[in-house]
């Protein structure tokens, strides 16, 4: 991939700083010393394939939660399967679309920062464990296991961070769970569009759902969409 062009595109994203490497070994060393929010790697490199790079990176526990995106022109299914097995989070096809790259990287950065222990959002998200644990005890299921659980936690963490009032956690969770059940669908009930799910949440404000929590949901709508779209991109791979 054209590293200079790709770097310039990503640096247009607010809050993004790019460190590029020609040598994958040097990139791995830096990755282990100072883990970033996201990693982009080309499948075709001189000293190492992208799949091998991902495999070595994922061998370190500290890299488990970092999104790794493979940039590739290879449409062979087996290459993508190997990359997924190695630990790839997403793919960007070459020749790439500049808008797609910026959107995908921005979405993954948002999710990464929501789960990063250094993030205030991550600290607030600890509160969500209690809600899922209670749900776990009632249903005998493993808490925080499904993609829906993780999305709901991310929605709620964003809203809690915005409010700065952790004791609204239960009401925030009700909004997040209602929205995701509608947008993603549930057994026996088809998914609706994001706009329809949002309209339903608004209609329930002041009734089944706390009005302040719904207002916070609407204030953070752009981030809510990013979280959902990023999850949808991963499911479509």
Buried (B, 14 or more C-beta within 10 A) or exposed (E): BEBEEBBEBBEEBEEBEBEEBEEBEEBBEEBBEEBBBBBBBBBEBEEBBBBBBBBBBBEEEEBEEBBBBBBBEBEEEEBBEBBBEBBBBBBBEEEBEEEEBBBBBBBBBBBBBBBBEEBBBBBBBEBBEEBBEEBBEEEEEEBBEEEBBBBBBBBBBBBBBBBEEEEBBBBBBBBBBBBBBBBBEEEEEEBBEBEEBBEBBBEBBEEEBBEBBBBBBBBBEEBBBBBBBBBBBBEEE
